[in-house]
Amino acid sequence: MEQQTLEQQTFKCKQCGAELAFAAGTSSLACPYCGAANEIEGQGPVKAGDQKEIKFDEYVNRYESQLGASGMEVKVVKCAACGGETTLSPNVTSGFCDFCGAQLSVPAQSWKVMKPQYVLPFKLTREQSTQKLQTWMKELWFAPVGFKRLAYASGQIKGIYFPFWTFDSKTSTWYRGERGDNHRVASGKDSKGNVQYKTVTNWTPKSGTIGQTFDDVLVPGSDSLPKGLTGQLDQWNLDGMVEYADAYIAGFHAESYTVDVRNASDLAREKMEARIVEAIRRDIGGDQQRIHEKKTAYQEVTFKHILLPIWFTLYNYKGKLYNVVINADSGEIEGERPWSILKMILLILFVAALFAVGYSISQ
């Protein structure tokens, strides 16, 4: 079988022949010269319940053969300047970092990755995302004024389809712990004869089994952008995804994953684990809970490999890089920012002055 690469297919305008790009917020490709809209044929949203899931155990057991049959050949290069990872075509040995624009030079080597199954098309345009970014920067309390100005002076926003994994699973968890019920008891009297109380907790053994079903637990598939940012983007309309097609990524960059499905499944279980612990505490009840032991069985584990749209920018402020990412579906923003020490000191002095005035008036 002929190997597929991340080299995207180009599309020509039916009116003037110019190269097209996907128009965010539409279902068509737009011509930058004559303005003609070229509809994408035969594509429509696939509701989450109708999206095809891959059985995790079966896929992993045949991992190498699966990639050999349907994988895509890619080359991922880590930028020495910003640490971002850029996907290049297998036959390309140099290029520019997608995140900071630095020159990249790489050895001629590549490897296979899984082809995306679904893609969520860009909904927010570059202009809409730029406005949201500027508003977000303007409202940052305690950020240096010089940093806020970068939103207007040098911020260059870029669009990228970022790789994610989704995991489904049914779980059954046995646990053993204790339930704590608080109550107040008298502990004596103070110097004025008033009764003093203290809180005492009565602990009783508790055990049980709880079941939970997880659907579309999202795990970022790349370290190109900080997981602390991409992992917090969770307002996605996954019912709006379409089957992967080059037409939807025309004019944008589609990043390949660097976290494979086996490592991603471990990260998904960490997310599930946190929710399982919350469920155990609810099942134990009481005012406090202790969990001494638990065992979880994961059943019917399935996954999908998808691409989600992100607008991002990278700011260089006083020699340090700050990433900001925007969910190009919902508009939610997560970003890194510096803090103004001067503003924080002024706030502390102001609060201290208010306390001093209040104390003076009370006296």
Secondary structure, 3 states (H helix, E strand, C coil): CCCEECCCCCCECCCCCCECEECCCCCEEECCCCCCEEECCCCCCCCHHHCCCEEHHHHHHCHHHHHHHHEEEEEEEECCCCCCEEEECCCCCEEECCCCCCEEECCCCCEEEECCCEECCCCCCHHHHHHHHHHHHHCCCCCCHHHHHHHHHCCCCEEEEEEEEEEEEEEEEEEEEEEEEEEEEEEEECCCCCEEEEEEEEEEEEEEEEEEEEEEEEEECCCCCCHHHHCCCCCCCHHHCEECCHHHHCCCEECCCCCCHHHHHHHHHHHHHHHHHHHHHHHHCCCEEEEEEEEEEEEEEEEEEEEEEEEEEEEEECCEEEEEEEECCCCCEEECCCCCHHHHHHHHHHHHHHHHHHHHHHC
